[in-house]
Amino acid sequence: PGSHQKRGLQLELEILMKCADISNVLRPIEVAKKWAIMITDEFFAQGDLELAQNHPVSPLCDRSKQSRVGIQKGFIDFVVGPFFKRVGLKFTGLEASLAQVWRNRDEWDDISD
């Protein structure tokens, strides 16, 4: 294959890696929620460390200004939803996974921190 085809294949592989990286939101809500808690724990620990070292606190890492639920809803609305919608145009067969994302999004509306 030519260099253009190789670049296209490389991009597709990178997209699939990103899909795997953020796939926790494609899981049933109980699994997705466990991952969300672990991820936001990591974010908040980073923010605590930044605060303790008198550094500016990174966005999403300030537990006094962010909520787990708000972070997850924003992640779905502005990152995962649009990303997987576009990915689904190229890689068919993601309809069930995309439907799960939006079911999870609805579930987050009923969850409190």
N, CA, C and O atoms as CSV, one atom per row, in Angstrom:
chain,resi,resn,atom,element,x,y,z
A,1,PRO,N,N,0.817,-1.193,0.000
A,1,PRO,CA,C,0.000,0.000,0.000
A,1,PRO,C,C,0.857,1.252,0.000
A,1,PRO,O,O,1.966,1.263,0.536
A,2,GLY,N,N,0.329,2.311,-0.610
A,2,GLY,CA,C,1.038,3.575,-0.662
A,2,GLY,C,C,1.026,4.281,0.678
A,2,GLY,O,O,0.355,3.861,1.620
A,3,SER,N,N,1.796,5.382,0.741
A,3,SER,CA,C,1.909,6.104,2.016
A,3,SER,C,C,0.563,6.696,2.448
A,3,SER,O,O,0.273,6.775,3.642
A,4,HIS,N,N,-0.254,7.109,1.481
A,4,HIS,CA,C,-1.575,7.651,1.827
A,4,HIS,C,C,-2.444,6.579,2.486
A,4,HIS,O,O,-3.135,6.848,3.469
A,5,GLN,N,N,-2.405,5.362,1.938
A,5,GLN,CA,C,-3.172,4.263,2.513
A,5,GLN,C,C,-2.645,3.908,3.900
A,5,GLN,O,O,-3.423,3.608,4.806
A,6,LYS,N,N,-1.331,3.944,4.063
A,6,LYS,CA,C,-0.735,3.630,5.362
A,6,LYS,C,C,-1.156,4.667,6.404
A,6,LYS,O,O,-1.463,4.322,7.545
A,7,ARG,N,N,-1.167,5.944,6.000
A,7,ARG,CA,C,-1.606,6.995,6.935
A,7,ARG,C,C,-3.065,6.811,7.310
A,7,ARG,O,O,-3.442,7.006,8.465
A,8,GLY,N,N,-3.895,6.434,6.330
A,8,GLY,CA,C,-5.305,6.196,6.607
A,8,GLY,C,C,-5.496,5.034,7.563
A,8,GLY,O,O,-6.309,5.109,8.484
A,9,LEU,N,N,-4.754,3.964,7.349
A,9,LEU,CA,C,-4.825,2.818,8.243
A,9,LEU,C,C,-4.329,3.191,9.632
A,9,LEU,O,O,-4.922,2.787,10.632
A,10,GLN,N,N,-3.250,3.956,9.703
A,10,GLN,CA,C,-2.727,4.401,10.997
A,10,GLN,C,C,-3.770,5.232,11.746
A,10,GLN,O,O,-3.968,5.047,12.947
A,11,LEU,N,N,-4.424,6.132,11.046
A,11,LEU,CA,C,-5.462,6.958,11.668
A,11,LEU,C,C,-6.614,6.098,12.174
A,11,LEU,O,O,-7.105,6.309,13.283
A,12,GLU,N,N,-7.048,5.133,11.372
A,12,GLU,CA,C,-8.128,4.248,11.801
A,12,GLU,C,C,-7.735,3.472,13.055
A,12,GLU,O,O,-8.551,3.313,13.963
A,13,LEU,N,N,-6.512,2.995,13.115
A,13,LEU,CA,C,-6.044,2.276,14.301
A,13,LEU,C,C,-6.000,3.199,15.518
A,13,LEU,O,O,-6.356,2.785,16.621
A,14,GLU,N,N,-5.570,4.434,15.326
A,14,GLU,CA,C,-5.540,5.397,16.430
A,14,GLU,C,C,-6.956,5.708,16.922
A,14,GLU,O,O,-7.181,5.851,18.124
A,15,ILE,N,N,-7.890,5.811,16.006
A,15,ILE,CA,C,-9.280,6.050,16.384
A,15,ILE,C,C,-9.814,4.870,17.190
A,15,ILE,O,O,-10.496,5.064,18.196
A,16,LEU,N,N,-9.509,3.651,16.755
A,16,LEU,CA,C,-9.967,2.473,17.487
A,16,LEU,C,C,-9.326,2.400,18.879
A,16,LEU,O,O,-9.975,1.966,19.831
A,17,MET,N,N,-8.093,2.808,19.003
A,17,MET,CA,C,-7.445,2.853,20.321
A,17,MET,C,C,-8.158,3.868,21.221
A,17,MET,O,O,-8.387,3.595,22.399
A,18,LYS,N,N,-8.501,5.013,20.682
A,18,LYS,CA,C,-9.236,6.020,21.457
A,18,LYS,C,C,-10.603,5.476,21.862
A,18,LYS,O,O,-11.057,5.711,22.982
A,19,CYS,N,N,-11.250,4.760,20.970
A,19,CYS,CA,C,-12.535,4.136,21.308
A,19,CYS,C,C,-12.379,3.213,22.515
A,19,CYS,O,O,-13.196,3.238,23.436
A,20,ALA,N,N,-11.333,2.407,22.502
A,20,ALA,CA,C,-11.091,1.506,23.633
A,20,ALA,C,C,-10.799,2.302,24.897
A,20,ALA,O,O,-11.247,1.938,25.984
A,21,ASP,N,N,-10.053,3.381,24.755
A,21,ASP,CA,C,-9.656,4.199,25.904
A,21,ASP,C,C,-10.862,4.804,26.614
A,21,ASP,O,O,-10.870,4.891,27.841
A,22,ILE,N,N,-11.859,5.215,25.881
A,22,ILE,CA,C,-13.017,5.884,26.484
A,22,ILE,C,C,-14.271,5.009,26.467
A,22,ILE,O,O,-15.387,5.515,26.586
A,23,SER,N,N,-14.087,3.710,26.322
A,23,SER,CA,C,-15.225,2.806,26.151
A,23,SER,C,C,-16.012,2.543,27.426
A,23,SER,O,O,-17.077,1.928,27.369
A,24,ASN,N,N,-15.518,2.990,28.570
A,24,ASN,CA,C,-16.252,2.736,29.810
A,24,ASN,C,C,-17.676,3.276,29.752
A,24,ASN,O,O,-18.574,2.706,30.372
A,25,VAL,N,N,-17.894,4.348,29.029
A,25,VAL,CA,C,-19.247,4.916,28.946
A,25,VAL,C,C,-20.174,4.105,28.046
A,25,VAL,O,O,-21.374,4.371,27.987
A,26,LEU,N,N,-19.618,3.117,27.346
A,26,LEU,CA,C,-20.424,2.241,26.498
A,26,LEU,C,C,-20.934,1.022,27.265
A,26,LEU,O,O,-21.726,0.240,26.739
A,27,ARG,N,N,-20.490,0.866,28.480
A,27,ARG,CA,C,-20.863,-0.286,29.307
A,27,ARG,C,C,-22.194,-0.020,30.015
A,27,ARG,O,O,-22.647,1.123,30.083
A,28,PRO,N,N,-22.811,-1.066,30.536
A,28,PRO,CA,C,-24.017,-0.848,31.348
A,28,PRO,C,C,-23.715,0.135,32.480
A,28,PRO,O,O,-22.578,0.218,32.946
A,29,ILE,N,N,-24.716,0.866,32.914
A,29,ILE,CA,C,-24.508,1.986,33.832
A,29,ILE,C,C,-23.767,1.583,35.100
A,29,ILE,O,O,-22.940,2.355,35.585
A,30,GLU,N,N,-24.031,0.415,35.650
A,30,GLU,CA,C,-23.343,0.031,36.891
A,30,GLU,C,C,-21.839,-0.103,36.672
A,30,GLU,O,O,-21.055,0.243,37.556
A,31,VAL,N,N,-21.431,-0.593,35.524
A,31,VAL,CA,C,-20.007,-0.685,35.194
A,31,VAL,C,C,-19.461,0.706,34.875
A,31,VAL,O,O,-18.398,1.089,35.364
A,32,ALA,N,N,-20.183,1.448,34.067
A,32,ALA,CA,C,-19.750,2.802,33.701
A,32,ALA,C,C,-19.599,3.681,34.938
A,32,ALA,O,O,-18.673,4.487,35.023
A,33,LYS,N,N,-20.504,3.524,35.891
A,33,LYS,CA,C,-20.464,4.329,37.112
A,33,LYS,C,C,-19.221,4.007,37.941
A,33,LYS,O,O,-18.591,4.912,38.486
A,34,LYS,N,N,-18.867,2.732,38.040
A,34,LYS,CA,C,-17.650,2.347,38.772
A,34,LYS,C,C,-16.418,2.991,38.142
A,34,LYS,O,O,-15.551,3.511,38.845
A,35,TRP,N,N,-16.350,2.950,36.809
A,35,TRP,CA,C,-15.221,3.579,36.119
A,35,TRP,C,C,-15.219,5.086,36.345
A,35,TRP,O,O,-14.168,5.687,36.567
A,36,ALA,N,N,-16.395,5.688,36.288
A,36,ALA,CA,C,-16.486,7.140,36.491
A,36,ALA,C,C,-15.976,7.528,37.873
A,36,ALA,O,O,-15.287,8.537,38.022
A,37,ILE,N,N,-16.307,6.738,38.869
A,37,ILE,CA,C,-15.837,7.028,40.229
A,37,ILE,C,C,-14.312,6.926,40.300
A,37,ILE,O,O,-13.655,7.784,40.890
A,38,MET,N,N,-13.754,5.876,39.698
A,38,MET,CA,C,-12.292,5.726,39.723
A,38,MET,C,C,-11.595,6.877,39.000
A,38,MET,O,O,-10.581,7.396,39.467
A,39,ILE,N,N,-12.147,7.259,37.869
A,39,ILE,CA,C,-11.527,8.327,37.079
A,39,ILE,C,C,-11.622,9.663,37.809
A,39,ILE,O,O,-10.644,10.407,37.877
A,40,THR,N,N,-12.798,9.968,38.355
A,40,THR,CA,C,-12.922,11.243,39.060
A,40,THR,C,C,-12.136,11.239,40.366
A,40,THR,O,O,-11.667,12.293,40.797
A,41,ASP,N,N,-11.979,10.086,41.003
A,41,ASP,CA,C,-11.083,10.003,42.166
A,41,ASP,C,C,-9.670,10.424,41.771
A,41,ASP,O,O,-9.002,11.159,42.498
A,42,GLU,N,N,-9.230,9.951,40.613
A,42,GLU,CA,C,-7.900,10.312,40.113
A,42,GLU,C,C,-7.826,11.808,39.815
A,42,GLU,O,O,-6.846,12.464,40.169
A,43,PHE,N,N,-8.848,12.347,39.171
A,43,PHE,CA,C,-8.878,13.784,38.882
A,43,PHE,C,C,-8.801,14.594,40.173
A,43,PHE,O,O,-7.995,15.517,40.291
A,44,PHE,N,N,-9.646,14.241,41.134
A,44,PHE,CA,C,-9.704,15.006,42.377
A,44,PHE,C,C,-8.415,14.872,43.186
A,44,PHE,O,O,-7.998,15.829,43.839
A,45,ALA,N,N,-7.782,13.704,43.151
A,45,ALA,CA,C,-6.489,13.535,43.834
A,45,ALA,C,C,-5.441,14.446,43.206
A,45,ALA,O,O,-4.623,15.036,43.911
A,46,GLN,N,N,-5.466,14.560,41.872
A,46,GLN,CA,C,-4.546,15.477,41.196
A,46,GLN,C,C,-4.815,16.906,41.629
A,46,GLN,O,O,-3.881,17.656,41.911
A,47,GLY,N,N,-6.074,17.287,41.683
A,47,GLY,CA,C,-6.434,18.647,42.104
A,47,GLY,C,C,-6.013,18.924,43.533
A,47,GLY,O,O,-5.542,20.019,43.838
A,48,ASP,N,N,-6.177,17.940,44.418
A,48,ASP,CA,C,-5.746,18.101,45.807
A,48,ASP,C,C,-4.244,18.326,45.889
A,48,ASP,O,O,-3.778,19.172,46.653
A,49,LEU,N,N,-3.491,17.573,45.108
A,49,LEU,CA,C,-2.041,17.715,45.085
A,49,LEU,C,C,-1.637,19.083,44.534
A,49,LEU,O,O,-0.749,19.738,45.080
A,50,GLU,N,N,-2.279,19.504,43.472
A,50,GLU,CA,C,-1.985,20.823,42.908
A,50,GLU,C,C,-2.275,21.912,43.926
A,50,GLU,O,O,-1.481,22.838,44.088
A,51,LEU,N,N,-3.393,21.811,44.605
A,51,LEU,CA,C,-3.762,22.788,45.620
A,51,LEU,C,C,-2.737,22.804,46.767
A,51,LEU,O,O,-2.323,23.867,47.230
A,52,ALA,N,N,-2.344,21.612,47.210
A,52,ALA,CA,C,-1.377,21.504,48.311
A,52,ALA,C,C,-0.022,22.098,47.936
A,52,ALA,O,O,0.713,22.569,48.804
A,53,GLN,N,N,0.310,22.075,46.644
A,53,GLN,CA,C,1.589,22.613,46.173
A,53,GLN,C,C,1.448,24.046,45.670
A,53,GLN,O,O,2.354,24.574,45.024
A,54,ASN,N,N,0.318,24.671,45.963
A,54,ASN,CA,C,0.045,26.056,45.560
A,54,ASN,C,C,0.119,26.275,44.054
A,54,ASN,O,O,0.542,27.335,43.592
A,55,HIS,N,N,-0.295,25.263,43.294
A,55,HIS,CA,C,-0.387,25.378,41.836
A,55,HIS,C,C,-1.843,25.637,41.465
A,55,HIS,O,O,-2.746,25.306,42.234
A,56,PRO,N,N,-2.076,26.217,40.311
A,56,PRO,CA,C,-3.468,26.332,39.854
A,56,PRO,C,C,-4.056,24.926,39.694
A,56,PRO,O,O,-3.381,24.007,39.230
A,57,VAL,N,N,-5.294,24.780,40.077
A,57,VAL,CA,C,-5.936,23.476,39.972
A,57,VAL,C,C,-6.450,23.288,38.545
A,57,VAL,O,O,-7.141,24.153,38.005
A,58,SER,N,N,-6.108,22.159,37.946
A,58,SER,CA,C,-6.511,21.850,36.572
A,58,SER,C,C,-8.030,21.756,36.459
A,58,SER,O,O,-8.714,21.372,37.408
A,59,PRO,N,N,-8.544,22.112,35.284
A,59,PRO,CA,C,-9.986,21.954,35.074
A,59,PRO,C,C,-10.411,20.507,35.338
A,59,PRO,O,O,-9.659,19.576,35.050
A,60,LEU,N,N,-11.572,20.327,35.864
A,60,LEU,CA,C,-12.174,19.042,36.223
A,60,LEU,C,C,-11.560,18.399,37.462
A,60,LEU,O,O,-12.037,17.355,37.907
A,61,CYS,N,N,-10.517,18.996,38.027
A,61,CYS,CA,C,-9.817,18.382,39.156
A,61,CYS,C,C,-10.133,19.050,40.489
A,61,CYS,O,O,-9.647,18.602,41.528
A,62,ASP,N,N,-10.921,20.089,40.481
A,62,ASP,CA,C,-11.238,20.817,41.709
A,62,ASP,C,C,-12.542,20.277,42.292
A,62,ASP,O,O,-13.631,20.591,41.813
A,63,ARG,N,N,-12.408,19.467,43.327
A,63,ARG,CA,C,-13.590,18.819,43.904
A,63,ARG,C,C,-14.577,19.809,44.505
A,63,ARG,O,O,-15.744,19.477,44.711
A,64,SER,N,N,-14.111,21.034,44.789
A,64,SER,CA,C,-15.032,22.031,45.343
A,64,SER,C,C,-15.862,22.709,44.254
A,64,SER,O,O,-16.855,23.370,44.557
A,65,LYS,N,N,-15.468,22.552,43.001
A,65,LYS,CA,C,-16.184,23.194,41.897
A,65,LYS,C,C,-16.813,22.211,40.919
A,65,LYS,O,O,-17.634,22.603,40.089
A,66,GLN,N,N,-16.440,20.949,41.007
A,66,GLN,CA,C,-16.919,19.937,40.060
A,66,GLN,C,C,-17.715,18.872,40.791
A,66,GLN,O,O,-17.561,18.688,41.998
A,67,SER,N,N,-18.556,18.179,40.062
A,67,SER,CA,C,-19.249,17.017,40.602
A,67,SER,C,C,-18.995,15.836,39.672
A,67,SER,O,O,-18.796,16.001,38.468
A,68,ARG,N,N,-19.005,14.663,40.250
A,68,ARG,CA,C,-18.811,13.455,39.423
A,68,ARG,C,C,-19.885,13.379,38.344
A,68,ARG,O,O,-19.595,13.092,37.182
A,69,VAL,N,N,-21.112,13.637,38.739
A,69,VAL,CA,C,-22.225,13.551,37.798
A,69,VAL,C,C,-22.057,14.584,36.684
A,69,VAL,O,O,-22.224,14.266,35.507
A,70,GLY,N,N,-21.728,15.809,37.056
A,70,GLY,CA,C,-21.538,16.857,36.055
A,70,GLY,C,C,-20.419,16.539,35.087
A,70,GLY,O,O,-20.536,16.789,33.888
A,71,ILE,N,N,-19.328,15.987,35.608
A,71,ILE,CA,C,-18.204,15.604,34.744
A,71,ILE,C,C,-18.645,14.539,33.749
A,71,ILE,O,O,-18.338,14.637,32.561
A,72,GLN,N,N,-19.363,13.524,34.221
A,72,GLN,CA,C,-19.780,12.447,33.324
A,72,GLN,C,C,-20.781,12.922,32.278
A,72,GLN,O,O,-20.698,12.542,31.110
A,73,LYS,N,N,-21.716,13.746,32.699
A,73,LYS,CA,C,-22.692,14.260,31.733
A,73,LYS,C,C,-22.001,15.111,30.671
A,73,LYS,O,O,-22.307,14.998,29.484
A,74,GLY,N,N,-21.075,15.956,31.096
A,74,GLY,CA,C,-20.331,16.761,30.134
A,74,GLY,C,C,-19.474,15.916,29.211
A,74,GLY,O,O,-19.375,16.197,28.016
A,75,PHE,N,N,-18.850,14.872,29.766
A,75,PHE,CA,C,-18.020,13.974,28.962
A,75,PHE,C,C,-18.847,13.299,27.870
A,75,PHE,O,O,-18.407,13.178,26.727
A,76,ILE,N,N,-20.043,12.864,28.235
A,76,ILE,CA,C,-20.915,12.233,27.242
A,76,ILE,C,C,-21.423,13.260,26.237
A,76,ILE,O,O,-21.396,13.014,25.031
A,77,ASP,N,N,-21.883,14.404,26.723
A,77,ASP,CA,C,-22.485,15.410,25.838
A,77,ASP,C,C,-21.495,16.008,24.852
A,77,ASP,O,O,-21.828,16.232,23.688
A,78,PHE,N,N,-20.268,16.269,25.322
A,78,PHE,CA,C,-19.340,17.052,24.512
A,78,PHE,C,C,-18.158,16.268,23.943
A,78,PHE,O,O,-17.475,16.752,23.041
A,79,VAL,N,N,-17.910,15.068,24.458
A,79,VAL,CA,C,-16.768,14.289,23.958
A,79,VAL,C,C,-17.245,12.964,23.371
A,79,VAL,O,O,-17.159,12.746,22.162
A,80,VAL,N,N,-17.741,12.095,24.222
A,80,VAL,CA,C,-18.054,10.733,23.807
A,80,VAL,C,C,-19.188,10.668,22.800
A,80,VAL,O,O,-19.067,9.997,21.775
A,81,GLY,N,N,-20.288,11.356,23.076
A,81,GLY,CA,C,-21.420,11.306,22.156
A,81,GLY,C,C,-21.038,11.736,20.747
A,81,GLY,O,O,-21.224,10.969,19.801
A,82,PRO,N,N,-20.503,12.957,20.585
A,82,PRO,CA,C,-20.109,13.384,19.240
A,82,PRO,C,C,-19.016,12.507,18.617
A,82,PRO,O,O,-19.042,12.234,17.417
A,83,PHE,N,N,-18.060,12.070,19.436
A,83,PHE,CA,C,-16.967,11.237,18.912
A,83,PHE,C,C,-17.500,9.919,18.363
A,83,PHE,O,O,-17.205,9.554,17.225
A,84,PHE,N,N,-18.283,9.203,19.168
A,84,PHE,CA,C,-18.781,7.910,18.715
A,84,PHE,C,C,-19.806,8.049,17.595
A,84,PHE,O,O,-19.946,7.146,16.770
A,85,LYS,N,N,-20.514,9.155,17.560
A,85,LYS,CA,C,-21.430,9.379,16.439
A,85,LYS,C,C,-20.642,9.428,15.133
A,85,LYS,O,O,-21.041,8.822,14.138
A,86,ARG,N,N,-19.533,10.143,15.138
A,86,ARG,CA,C,-18.684,10.229,13.941
A,86,ARG,C,C,-18.015,8.890,13.633
A,86,ARG,O,O,-17.929,8.485,12.474
A,87,VAL,N,N,-17.544,8.212,14.669
A,87,VAL,CA,C,-16.906,6.908,14.471
A,87,VAL,C,C,-17.905,5.931,13.869
A,87,VAL,O,O,-17.551,5.126,13.008
A,88,GLY,N,N,-19.159,6.001,14.324
A,88,GLY,CA,C,-20.188,5.117,13.806
A,88,GLY,C,C,-20.469,5.303,12.325
A,88,GLY,O,O,-20.979,4.392,11.672
A,89,LEU,N,N,-20.144,6.467,11.791
A,89,LEU,CA,C,-20.303,6.687,10.352
A,89,LEU,C,C,-19.280,5.886,9.558
A,89,LEU,O,O,-19.554,5.454,8.438
A,90,LYS,N,N,-18.113,5.694,10.134
A,90,LYS,CA,C,-17.034,4.961,9.450
A,90,LYS,C,C,-17.075,3.464,9.760
A,90,LYS,O,O,-16.900,2.627,8.874
A,91,PHE,N,N,-17.308,3.147,11.024
A,91,PHE,CA,C,-17.311,1.759,11.463
A,91,PHE,C,C,-18.746,1.381,11.831
A,91,PHE,O,O,-19.242,1.733,12.901
A,92,THR,N,N,-19.391,0.667,10.935
A,92,THR,CA,C,-20.792,0.311,11.167
A,92,THR,C,C,-20.896,-0.741,12.270
A,92,THR,O,O,-19.920,-1.416,12.596
A,93,GLY,N,N,-22.077,-0.865,12.828
A,93,GLY,CA,C,-22.316,-1.864,13.850
A,93,GLY,C,C,-22.212,-1.334,15.262
A,93,GLY,O,O,-22.225,-2.117,16.212
A,94,LEU,N,N,-22.108,-0.024,15.429
A,94,LEU,CA,C,-21.985,0.559,16.762
A,94,LEU,C,C,-23.314,1.061,17.318
A,94,LEU,O,O,-23.344,1.701,18.369
A,95,GLU,N,N,-24.392,0.783,16.635
A,95,GLU,CA,C,-25.681,1.336,17.034
A,95,GLU,C,C,-26.048,0.968,18.466
A,95,GLU,O,O,-26.505,1.823,19.225
A,96,ALA,N,N,-25.854,-0.293,18.845
A,96,ALA,CA,C,-26.215,-0.724,20.204
A,96,ALA,C,C,-25.347,-0.017,21.242
A,96,ALA,O,O,-25.833,0.371,22.305
A,97,SER,N,N,-24.072,0.145,20.932
A,97,SER,CA,C,-23.182,0.835,21.863
A,97,SER,C,C,-23.555,2.303,21.999
A,97,SER,O,O,-23.538,2.851,23.101
A,98,LEU,N,N,-23.888,2.935,20.893
A,98,LEU,CA,C,-24.306,4.332,20.943
A,98,LEU,C,C,-25.606,4.485,21.729
A,98,LEU,O,O,-25.779,5.450,22.473
A,99,ALA,N,N,-26.501,3.545,21.563
A,99,ALA,CA,C,-27.747,3.588,22.327
A,99,ALA,C,C,-27.456,3.466,23.818
A,99,ALA,O,O,-28.114,4.114,24.632
A,100,GLN,N,N,-26.471,2.638,24.185
A,100,GLN,CA,C,-26.104,2.484,25.595
A,100,GLN,C,C,-25.541,3.787,26.154
A,100,GLN,O,O,-25.826,4.142,27.297
A,101,VAL,N,N,-24.751,4.496,25.364
A,101,VAL,CA,C,-24.215,5.784,25.808
A,101,VAL,C,C,-25.361,6.713,26.210
A,101,VAL,O,O,-25.314,7.338,27.269
A,102,TRP,N,N,-26.379,6.803,25.370
A,102,TRP,CA,C,-27.477,7.734,25.645
A,102,TRP,C,C,-28.381,7.233,26.765
A,102,TRP,O,O,-28.968,8.038,27.488
A,103,ARG,N,N,-28.503,5.901,26.923
A,103,ARG,CA,C,-29.223,5.384,28.096
A,103,ARG,C,C,-28.463,5.766,29.363
A,103,ARG,O,O,-29.060,6.187,30.354
A,104,ASN,N,N,-27.134,5.615,29.319
A,104,ASN,CA,C,-26.319,6.002,30.472
A,104,ASN,C,C,-26.459,7.489,30.761
A,104,ASN,O,O,-26.554,7.898,31.919
A,105,ARG,N,N,-26.472,8.291,29.712
A,105,ARG,CA,C,-26.606,9.741,29.900
A,105,ARG,C,C,-27.904,10.050,30.630
A,105,ARG,O,O,-27.932,10.881,31.537
A,106,ASP,N,N,-28.971,9.381,30.232
A,106,ASP,CA,C,-30.257,9.561,30.911
A,106,ASP,C,C,-30.168,9.121,32.369
A,106,ASP,O,O,-30.726,9.771,33.252
A,107,GLU,N,N,-29.472,8.022,32.617
A,107,GLU,CA,C,-29.300,7.526,33.993
A,107,GLU,C,C,-28.561,8.550,34.862
A,107,GLU,O,O,-28.912,8.739,36.027
A,108,TRP,N,N,-27.538,9.213,34.301
A,108,TRP,CA,C,-26.781,10.200,35.073
A,108,TRP,C,C,-27.677,11.344,35.552
A,108,TRP,O,O,-27.389,11.969,36.573
A,109,ASP,N,N,-28.757,11.621,34.827
A,109,ASP,CA,C,-29.693,12.649,35.269
A,109,ASP,C,C,-30.355,12.287,36.594
A,109,ASP,O,O,-30.785,13.166,37.340
A,110,ASP,N,N,-30.435,10.997,36.882
A,110,ASP,CA,C,-31.099,10.524,38.099
A,110,ASP,C,C,-30.129,10.149,39.212
A,110,ASP,O,O,-30.553,9.635,40.247
A,111,ILE,N,N,-28.841,10.397,39.020
A,111,ILE,CA,C,-27.820,10.046,40.008
A,111,ILE,C,C,-27.336,11.338,40.665
A,111,ILE,O,O,-27.189,12.366,40.004
A,112,SER,N,N,-27.094,11.274,41.947
A,112,SER,CA,C,-26.528,12.434,42.638
A,112,SER,C,C,-25.158,12.071,43.192
A,112,SER,O,O,-24.861,10.902,43.437
A,113,ASP,N,N,-24.329,13.091,43.384
A,113,ASP,CA,C,-22.997,12.847,43.935
A,113,ASP,C,C,-23.076,12.415,45.380
A,113,ASP,O,O,-22.046,12.166,46.007
